[in-house]
Amino acid sequence: MKRLFVLGLLMLTAVTTYAGGYRVSLQGQRGLAMGHTGVAVVNNAELAFFNPAGLVFLENKINAAVGVSAVFSDVVWQNDEFGQMARTDSPVGTPFYAYFSYKLSDKFSVGLAAYTPYGSSVAWEKDWAGSHLVNDIELAAIYVQALASYKITDNLSVGGGPIYVSGSVNFNRNLTRTLSDIEGNRSNVTLDGSGISAFGWSAGAMWSPMDSLRIGVNYRSEILVEAEGGDADFENIPNSPLTPFRDTQFNATLPLPAELTIGASYQLNKQWLFAFDYNRTFWDVYESLDVDFADPNIPDSNNPREYKDASIYRFGLQYTANEVFTLRAGYYFDESPVQEGYFAPETPRNDSNNFTGGLSVNVSDRVAIDASFLYSRFEEVDASYDYYTENGQNVPFEGTYKSSAFVPGLGVTIKI
């Protein structure tokens, strides 16, 4: 049973890194509408996220962009061998972003960014077949980044800055497949971690070898997330010396992997803009998770994940119809870092095809309304999680997963 508890904590902290879970990128309505491209696109203050080196190329002195999205996700699991099926009933996620830049001179700009790349939740049906792995999880994280952008020459700039991360997570699962109290209520544990903080940095460059072509690169550092003094609350525990669970605390440290994005944009004419981004996330750093428990009756544990590096291929298109309307469309293919045997239902993810679109409406010379949508279709997968142990026996959890997500979004762009 102690090993089961350890695995529960592993799932809790793994979610904070996108590990094993689908990653819906929502860091700007204009960028998202173009397949979430942006490392080489000078469009608005969304550059604060995609590539801060480009902020100095914005024409206006003051630039701002704010927005919010609504994430509607659906996951279905079934096991034909045993005639079982379950579906998630997750609440709507609402990740947001806010970007600001100020041009101090023709060669130097500063900025500030705040965004929520990990604001999501997953909730399965109560006491479903995989409840010993997860019932529900809620995650909220805010990234805050100070930025600077400097123009080295008329067509070359660099930029970046430090990142501060603050977040919290709440996770619940049943302790085993059958354990319950005398009244038949399933024994479960709720793991709560709040006040989690960490630091990192990003740096980028942008180069325009000709007026119609831009090339960009942006690197985001590995970030070590340390959950210290998290609370574990046990419920419906039978009164037996064989189940000595009691409320305790835990510490855990794990890496958020570094990532590199390179890309280009080409202005075909006044109406058409094409963009391509390639992202590589260095997941191979996430080999295992070490968990330290305050209760000496619960042994410390090393838990393997053995993730692999993963790539995202992004394509975007923008058409400026007139002075009022700008239309956008895009597509990206997102590889999963999860290897065979490590597919866990707390964040069910496989390779995905993602289709995007949107538009901007200029309501004045200074204000525009930005809208986007994203449809993510994850490839159906027959997968298993092979590292659950009960009564000294390995008990894989297997099944077929079908997942999808629909995400509409709305934002405002301001330039002065």
LUMDREN-925764 format. One record per residue (C-alpha): x, y, z; residue in one letter. Coordinates in Angstrom, 3 decimals, m for minus. Layout:
REM residues N
<pt <X,Y,Z>,"A">
...
//
This chain:
REM residues 416
<pt <0.000,0.000,0.000>,"M">
<pt <2.854,2.348,0.705>,"K">
<pt <4.041,1.877,m2.873>,"R">
<pt <0.561,2.766,m4.130>,"L">
<pt <0.669,6.019,m2.222>,"F">
<pt <4.062,6.787,m3.719>,"V">
<pt <2.675,6.286,m7.215>,"L">
<pt <m0.168,8.664,m6.445>,"G">
<pt <2.300,11.372,m5.510>,"L">
<pt <4.234,10.684,m8.670>,"L">
<pt <1.141,11.374,m10.756>,"M">
<pt <0.444,14.569,m8.859>,"L">
<pt <3.812,16.120,m9.547>,"T">
<pt <4.155,14.767,m13.072>,"A">
<pt <1.172,16.784,m14.212>,"V">
<pt <2.929,20.037,m13.366>,"T">
<pt <5.349,19.408,m16.226>,"T">
<pt <2.874,18.435,m18.946>,"Y">
<pt <4.344,14.978,m18.429>,"A">
<pt <2.074,12.344,m19.883>,"G">
<pt <m0.662,14.884,m20.454>,"G">
<pt <m1.909,16.730,m23.499>,"Y">
<pt <m0.449,20.181,m23.972>,"R">
<pt <m2.852,22.759,m25.352>,"V">
<pt <m0.778,25.837,m26.238>,"S">
<pt <m2.744,29.017,m25.531>,"L">
<pt <m0.245,31.844,m25.209>,"Q">
<pt <m1.842,34.344,m27.604>,"G">
<pt <m4.957,34.559,m29.794>,"Q">
<pt <m3.133,35.777,m32.912>,"R">
<pt <m0.341,33.243,m32.611>,"G">
<pt <m2.764,30.419,m31.787>,"L">
<pt <m4.962,31.203,m34.797>,"A">
<pt <m1.830,30.726,m36.956>,"M">
<pt <m1.033,27.265,m35.595>,"G">
<pt <0.590,28.741,m32.478>,"H">
<pt <3.451,30.127,m34.556>,"T">
<pt <5.144,33.344,m33.485>,"G">
<pt <8.903,33.008,m32.973>,"V">
<pt <9.495,34.965,m36.212>,"A">
<pt <6.235,36.949,m36.467>,"V">
<pt <6.156,40.654,m35.524>,"V">
<pt <2.470,41.139,m34.881>,"N">
<pt <1.698,42.461,m31.401>,"N">
<pt <2.781,42.150,m27.751>,"A">
<pt <2.374,38.344,m27.907>,"E">
<pt <6.066,38.436,m28.820>,"L">
<pt <6.658,38.697,m25.065>,"A">
<pt <6.016,34.947,m24.994>,"F">
<pt <6.962,33.708,m28.469>,"F">
<pt <10.220,35.643,m28.877>,"N">
<pt <10.961,38.744,m26.755>,"P">
<pt <13.755,39.708,m29.161>,"A">
<pt <11.042,40.917,m31.531>,"G">
<pt <9.518,43.463,m29.120>,"L">
<pt <11.936,46.156,m30.302>,"V">
<pt <10.598,45.761,m33.870>,"F">
<pt <7.054,46.771,m32.853>,"L">
<pt <6.297,50.196,m34.310>,"E">
<pt <4.348,51.703,m31.424>,"N">
<pt <5.796,52.988,m28.175>,"K">
<pt <3.321,51.094,m25.980>,"I">
<pt <1.937,47.659,m26.881>,"N">
<pt <m0.344,45.420,m24.856>,"A">
<pt <m2.250,42.176,m25.436>,"A">
<pt <m4.600,40.399,m23.029>,"V">
<pt <m6.822,37.390,m23.553>,"G">
<pt <m8.526,34.312,m22.170>,"V">
<pt <m9.553,30.932,m23.569>,"S">
<pt <m12.101,28.276,m22.591>,"A">
<pt <m10.868,24.678,m22.709>,"V">
<pt <m13.498,21.989,m23.334>,"F">
<pt <m11.869,18.550,m23.224>,"S">
<pt <m13.233,15.036,m23.563>,"D">
<pt <m11.512,11.716,m22.877>,"V">
<pt <m13.077,8.268,m23.239>,"V">
<pt <m11.411,5.099,m21.898>,"W">
<pt <m12.611,1.581,m22.547>,"Q">
<pt <m11.429,m1.955,m22.005>,"N">
<pt <m13.227,m4.332,m24.366>,"D">
<pt <m11.872,m7.430,m22.626>,"E">
<pt <m13.758,m6.626,m19.405>,"F">
<pt <m16.566,m4.555,m20.939>,"G">
<pt <m15.563,m1.385,m19.070>,"Q">
<pt <m15.843,2.237,m20.152>,"M">
<pt <m15.432,5.627,m18.481>,"A">
<pt <m15.499,9.279,m19.543>,"R">
<pt <m14.072,12.445,m18.061>,"T">
<pt <m16.391,15.130,m16.723>,"D">
<pt <m13.827,17.894,m16.440>,"S">
<pt <m14.701,21.511,m15.632>,"P">
<pt <m13.957,24.179,m18.220>,"V">
<pt <m10.410,25.511,m17.972>,"G">
<pt <m9.804,29.250,m18.457>,"T">
<pt <m6.103,29.975,m19.084>,"P">
<pt <m5.222,33.634,m19.657>,"F">
<pt <m2.335,35.829,m20.759>,"Y">
<pt <m1.306,39.480,m20.395>,"A">
<pt <1.649,41.056,m22.218>,"Y">
<pt <3.044,44.593,m22.163>,"F">
<pt <5.992,46.303,m23.848>,"S">
<pt <7.375,49.838,m23.798>,"Y">
<pt <9.864,51.222,m26.317>,"K">
<pt <12.480,53.297,m24.507>,"L">
<pt <14.316,54.110,m27.738>,"S">
<pt <14.572,52.870,m31.298>,"D">
<pt <17.068,50.243,m30.123>,"K">
<pt <15.720,49.203,m26.719>,"F">
<pt <12.367,47.959,m25.386>,"S">
<pt <11.284,46.457,m22.077>,"V">
<pt <8.266,44.351,m21.231>,"G">
<pt <6.332,42.179,m18.803>,"L">
<pt <4.489,38.919,m19.410>,"A">
<pt <2.040,36.864,m17.335>,"A">
<pt <0.415,33.667,m18.589>,"Y">
<pt <m1.004,30.331,m17.401>,"T">
<pt <0.382,27.454,m19.481>,"P">
<pt <m0.644,24.780,m16.945>,"Y">
<pt <m4.149,25.922,m15.986>,"G">
<pt <m6.258,22.800,m16.580>,"S">
<pt <m8.148,19.999,m14.852>,"S">
<pt <m9.172,16.374,m15.361>,"V">
<pt <m12.048,14.653,m13.538>,"A">
<pt <m13.076,11.033,m14.128>,"W">
<pt <m16.337,9.384,m13.136>,"E">
<pt <m16.460,8.444,m9.453>,"K">
<pt <m14.920,5.062,m8.592>,"D">
<pt <m14.257,4.210,m12.229>,"W">
<pt <m11.976,1.279,m13.110>,"A">
<pt <m8.848,3.441,m12.929>,"G">
<pt <m9.739,5.259,m9.709>,"S">
<pt <m6.728,3.660,m7.990>,"H">
<pt <m4.616,5.809,m10.343>,"L">
<pt <m6.653,9.027,m10.407>,"V">
<pt <m10.106,10.414,m9.662>,"N">
<pt <m9.510,14.073,m10.374>,"D">
<pt <m6.778,16.668,m10.529>,"I">
<pt <m6.770,20.471,m10.673>,"E">
<pt <m3.718,22.483,m11.617>,"L">
<pt <m3.161,26.257,m11.638>,"A">
<pt <0.137,27.924,m12.494>,"A">
<pt <1.106,31.493,m13.331>,"I">
<pt <4.285,32.454,m15.151>,"Y">
<pt <5.573,36.025,m14.721>,"V">
<pt <8.503,37.226,m16.826>,"Q">
<pt <10.407,40.526,m17.000>,"A">
<pt <11.749,41.223,m20.496>,"L">
<pt <14.243,43.321,m22.422>,"A">
<pt <14.780,43.570,m26.182>,"S">
<pt <17.790,45.197,m27.856>,"Y">
<pt <18.378,45.944,m31.550>,"K">
<pt <22.025,45.218,m32.398>,"I">
<pt <21.631,46.320,m36.016>,"T">
<pt <18.670,47.468,m38.078>,"D">
<pt <17.774,43.858,m38.858>,"N">
<pt <19.115,41.882,m35.869>,"L">
<pt <17.871,41.893,m32.270>,"S">
<pt <18.174,39.870,m29.085>,"V">
<pt <15.930,39.631,m26.037>,"G">
<pt <14.885,37.642,m22.998>,"G">
<pt <14.596,37.756,m19.242>,"G">
<pt <14.023,35.843,m15.984>,"P">
<pt <10.901,33.751,m15.333>,"I">
<pt <9.116,33.350,m11.989>,"Y">
<pt <6.602,30.505,m11.614>,"V">
<pt <3.931,30.275,m8.911>,"S">
<pt <1.304,27.555,m8.727>,"G">
<pt <m0.777,24.994,m6.867>,"S">
<pt <m2.189,21.528,m7.505>,"V">
<pt <m4.875,19.306,m5.956>,"N">
<pt <m5.048,15.570,m6.690>,"F">
<pt <m7.337,12.750,m5.514>,"N">
<pt <m7.257,8.988,m6.084>,"R">
<pt <m8.405,5.793,m4.369>,"N">
<pt <m5.681,3.947,m2.459>,"L">
<pt <m6.231,0.557,m4.127>,"T">
<pt <m8.669,m1.129,m6.485>,"R">
<pt <m10.842,m2.462,m3.618>,"T">
<pt <m9.930,m0.969,m0.200>,"L">
<pt <m12.862,0.654,1.647>,"S">
<pt <m14.041,1.440,5.153>,"D">
<pt <m16.662,m0.543,7.107>,"I">
<pt <m19.480,1.347,5.356>,"E">
<pt <m18.181,0.542,1.911>,"G">
<pt <m16.734,3.967,1.116>,"N">
<pt <m13.603,3.692,m1.011>,"R">
<pt <m10.371,4.648,0.773>,"S">
<pt <m8.762,7.623,m0.935>,"N">
<pt <m6.129,10.303,m0.538>,"V">
<pt <m6.151,13.965,m1.510>,"T">
<pt <m2.761,15.524,m2.173>,"L">
<pt <m2.548,19.277,m2.038>,"D">
<pt <0.444,21.429,m2.880>,"G">
<pt <0.284,25.218,m2.835>,"S">
<pt <2.770,28.059,m2.838>,"G">
<pt <5.016,26.205,m5.293>,"I">
<pt <7.553,28.556,m6.884>,"S">
<pt <10.546,28.278,m9.194>,"A">
<pt <12.775,30.365,m11.443>,"F">
<pt <14.075,30.093,m14.987>,"G">
<pt <14.905,32.254,m17.981>,"W">
<pt <14.452,32.589,m21.710>,"S">
<pt <16.509,34.182,m24.481>,"A">
<pt <15.889,34.751,m28.161>,"G">
<pt <17.091,36.393,m31.337>,"A">
<pt <15.410,37.693,m34.486>,"M">
<pt <17.028,38.421,m37.847>,"W">
<pt <15.609,39.884,m41.056>,"S">
<pt <17.968,39.113,m43.958>,"P">
<pt <15.461,40.877,m46.249>,"M">
<pt <12.343,42.967,m45.745>,"D">
<pt <9.983,40.091,m46.504>,"S">
<pt <11.732,37.393,m44.422>,"L">
<pt <12.239,37.030,m40.676>,"R">
<pt <14.022,34.237,m38.851>,"I">
<pt <13.633,33.703,m35.095>,"G">
<pt <14.948,31.468,m32.345>,"V">
<pt <13.905,31.276,m28.697>,"N">
<pt <15.227,29.091,m25.871>,"Y">
<pt <13.426,28.476,m22.580>,"R">
<pt <15.564,27.049,m19.789>,"S">
<pt <14.949,23.978,m17.681>,"E">
<pt <13.135,24.939,m14.477>,"I">
<pt <13.370,22.947,m11.256>,"L">
<pt <10.031,22.807,m9.455>,"V">
<pt <10.260,22.074,m5.745>,"E">
<pt <7.104,21.067,m3.875>,"A">
<pt <7.933,21.366,m0.168>,"E">
<pt <5.563,20.606,2.695>,"G">
<pt <2.659,19.420,0.559>,"G">
<pt <m0.322,17.978,2.464>,"D">
<pt <m1.681,14.432,2.092>,"A">
<pt <m5.206,13.878,3.508>,"D">
<pt <m6.445,10.269,3.860>,"F">
<pt <m10.177,9.481,3.977>,"E">
<pt <m12.258,6.340,4.630>,"N">
<pt <m9.323,4.343,5.987>,"I">
<pt <m10.317,1.045,7.683>,"P">
<pt <m9.222,0.654,11.302>,"N">
<pt <m6.530,m1.995,10.860>,"S">
<pt <m2.781,m2.234,11.537>,"P">
<pt <m2.452,m3.278,7.887>,"L">
<pt <m3.568,0.189,6.769>,"T">
<pt <m1.476,2.614,8.859>,"P">
<pt <m2.203,5.634,6.680>,"F">
<pt <m2.351,9.016,8.349>,"R">
<pt <m2.102,12.599,7.208>,"D">
<pt <1.463,13.603,6.395>,"T">
<pt <3.576,15.913,4.249>,"Q">
<pt <5.936,15.395,1.354>,"F">
<pt <8.739,17.069,m0.606>,"N">
<pt <9.520,16.500,m4.277>,"A">
<pt <11.740,18.050,m6.931>,"T">
<pt <11.471,17.556,m10.676>,"L">
<pt <12.645,19.349,m13.827>,"P">
<pt <10.514,21.294,m16.267>,"L">
<pt <12.453,20.482,m19.440>,"P">
<pt <14.195,23.064,m21.579>,"A">
<pt <12.764,23.792,m25.008>,"E">
<pt <14.056,25.341,m28.210>,"L">
<pt <11.916,26.955,m30.915>,"T">
<pt <13.159,28.079,m34.298>,"I">
<pt <11.094,29.416,m37.161>,"G">
<pt <10.604,31.787,m40.047>,"A">
<pt <7.925,34.054,m41.478>,"S">
<pt <7.609,35.267,m45.053>,"Y">
<pt <5.571,38.274,m46.188>,"Q">
<pt <4.504,37.283,m49.698>,"L">
<pt <2.751,40.610,m50.311>,"N">
<pt <0.671,43.139,m48.379>,"K">
<pt <m2.099,40.582,m47.836>,"Q">
<pt <m0.390,37.222,m47.236>,"W">
<pt <1.976,36.154,m44.439>,"L">
<pt <3.277,32.580,m43.965>,"F">
<pt <4.916,31.246,m40.796>,"A">
<pt <6.558,28.024,m39.667>,"F">
<pt <7.841,27.073,m36.184>,"D">
<pt <9.677,23.979,m35.021>,"Y">
<pt <9.735,23.275,m31.285>,"N">
<pt <11.903,20.695,m29.540>,"R">
<pt <11.241,19.904,m25.889>,"T">
<pt <14.043,18.070,m24.112>,"F">
<pt <11.953,15.601,m22.116>,"W">
<pt <14.780,13.083,m21.758>,"D">
<pt <15.893,14.949,m18.629>,"V">
<pt <12.786,13.562,m16.888>,"Y">
<pt <14.027,10.059,m16.072>,"E">
<pt <12.503,9.631,m12.608>,"S">
<pt <10.943,11.470,m9.698>,"L">
<pt <12.328,11.263,m6.153>,"D">
<pt <9.732,11.727,m3.395>,"V">
<pt <10.630,12.370,0.259>,"D">
<pt <7.926,11.703,2.881>,"F">
<pt <7.798,13.314,6.302>,"A">
<pt <6.178,10.214,7.812>,"D">
<pt <8.991,7.682,8.428>,"P">
<pt <6.503,4.832,7.934>,"N">
<pt <6.216,5.800,4.269>,"I">
<pt <9.515,5.062,2.515>,"P">
<pt <11.139,7.483,0.115>,"D">
<pt <10.821,6.406,m3.469>,"S">
<pt <12.476,6.692,m6.878>,"N">
<pt <9.892,6.468,m9.653>,"N">
<pt <10.912,5.998,m13.316>,"P">
<pt <9.275,7.934,m16.151>,"R">
<pt <11.901,7.598,m18.919>,"E">
<pt <10.385,10.227,m21.199>,"Y">
<pt <11.773,10.957,m24.642>,"K">
<pt <12.389,14.274,m26.408>,"D">
<pt <9.382,15.436,m28.418>,"A">
<pt <8.819,17.815,m31.323>,"S">
<pt <6.023,20.126,m32.455>,"I">
<pt <5.662,21.203,m36.110>,"Y">
<pt <3.634,24.398,m36.573>,"R">
<pt <2.311,26.070,m39.717>,"F">
<pt <0.453,29.390,m39.941>,"G">
<pt <m1.161,31.650,m42.520>,"L">
<pt <m2.412,35.245,m42.227>,"Q">
<pt <m4.502,37.199,m44.738>,"Y">
<pt <m5.087,40.936,m44.322>,"T">
<pt <m8.420,41.476,m46.062>,"A">
<pt <m8.645,45.233,m45.469>,"N">
<pt <m7.967,47.843,m42.797>,"E">
<pt <m10.575,46.271,m40.503>,"V">
<pt <m10.346,42.486,m40.873>,"F">
<pt <m7.362,40.118,m40.692>,"T">
<pt <m7.983,36.367,m41.071>,"L">
<pt <m5.755,33.542,m39.828>,"R">
<pt <m5.518,29.750,m40.029>,"A">
<pt <m3.003,27.110,m39.004>,"G">
<pt <m2.104,23.559,m38.078>,"Y">
<pt <0.395,21.861,m35.786>,"Y">
<pt <1.404,18.295,m35.057>,"F">
<pt <2.342,17.627,m31.426>,"D">
<pt <4.357,14.544,m30.491>,"E">
<pt <3.855,12.896,m27.115>,"S">
<pt <6.899,12.344,m24.876>,"P">
<pt <5.332,9.254,m23.264>,"V">
<pt <6.943,5.921,m24.042>,"Q">
<pt <5.254,2.532,m24.165>,"E">
<pt <4.197,1.260,m20.744>,"G">
<pt <4.052,4.727,m19.122>,"Y">
<pt <0.618,5.874,m20.337>,"F">
<pt <m1.286,7.029,m17.224>,"A">
<pt <m4.912,8.271,m17.158>,"P">
<pt <m4.324,11.353,m14.983>,"E">
<pt <m3.194,13.163,m18.137>,"T">
<pt <m4.130,10.954,m21.097>,"P">
<pt <m2.133,12.159,m24.070>,"R">
<pt <m0.938,10.774,m27.349>,"N">
<pt <0.308,12.360,m30.588>,"D">
<pt <m2.183,14.977,m31.724>,"S">
<pt <m3.310,16.865,m34.818>,"N">
<pt <m4.321,20.445,m34.051>,"N">
<pt <m6.362,22.740,m36.301>,"F">
<pt <m6.631,26.473,m35.635>,"T">
<pt <m8.257,29.599,m37.018>,"G">
<pt <m9.309,33.109,m36.066>,"G">
<pt <m9.450,36.764,m36.956>,"L">
<pt <m8.744,40.283,m35.738>,"S">
<pt <m11.125,43.206,m36.006>,"V">
<pt <m9.622,46.701,m35.776>,"N">
<pt <m12.229,48.727,m33.918>,"V">
<pt <m9.959,51.797,m34.003>,"S">
<pt <m6.379,52.761,m34.848>,"D">
<pt <m5.357,51.711,m31.342>,"R">
<pt <m7.608,48.791,m30.392>,"V">
<pt <m8.266,45.425,m32.032>,"A">
<pt <m10.358,42.445,m30.959>,"I">
<pt <m8.640,39.076,m31.499>,"D">
<pt <m10.500,35.765,m31.668>,"A">
<pt <m9.244,32.226,m32.171>,"S">
<pt <m10.242,28.590,m31.928>,"F">
<pt <m8.312,25.348,m31.565>,"L">
<pt <m9.491,21.806,m32.192>,"Y">
<pt <m7.152,19.089,m30.928>,"S">
<pt <m7.649,15.516,m32.007>,"R">
<pt <m5.453,12.966,m30.264>,"F">
<pt <m4.699,9.743,m32.059>,"E">
<pt <m6.630,6.809,m30.620>,"E">
<pt <m4.236,4.634,m28.657>,"V">
<pt <m4.243,1.212,m26.996>,"D">
<pt <m1.935,1.833,m24.059>,"A">
<pt <m1.047,0.708,m20.559>,"S">
<pt <0.468,1.933,m17.333>,"Y">
<pt <2.753,m0.874,m16.146>,"D">
<pt <4.099,0.490,m12.846>,"Y">
<pt <1.172,0.022,m10.478>,"Y">
<pt <1.909,m2.558,m7.762>,"T">
<pt <m0.599,m4.217,m5.415>,"E">
<pt <0.163,m6.979,m2.886>,"N">
<pt <3.633,m7.302,m4.339>,"G">
<pt <2.310,m7.916,m7.851>,"Q">
<pt <2.604,m5.695,m10.892>,"N">
<pt <m0.915,m4.846,m12.129>,"V">
<pt <m0.899,m3.028,m15.491>,"P">
<pt <m3.828,m0.755,m16.269>,"F">
<pt <m4.755,m1.089,m19.925>,"E">
<pt <m7.310,0.280,m22.318>,"G">
<pt <m8.123,2.328,m25.377>,"T">
<pt <m8.116,6.120,m25.084>,"Y">
<pt <m9.951,8.572,m27.341>,"K">
<pt <m9.265,12.234,m26.579>,"S">
<pt <m10.158,15.608,m28.051>,"S">
<pt <m10.308,19.252,m27.017>,"A">
<pt <m12.036,22.365,m28.357>,"F">
<pt <m10.761,25.779,m27.297>,"V">
<pt <m12.320,29.120,m28.281>,"P">
<pt <m10.500,32.280,m27.202>,"G">
<pt <m10.901,36.043,m27.146>,"L">
<pt <m8.367,38.831,m26.649>,"G">
<pt <m7.656,42.518,m27.055>,"V">
<pt <m4.626,44.197,m28.653>,"T">
<pt <m3.761,47.793,m27.724>,"I">
<pt <m1.077,49.992,m29.281>,"K">
<pt <m0.306,53.630,m28.484>,"I">
//
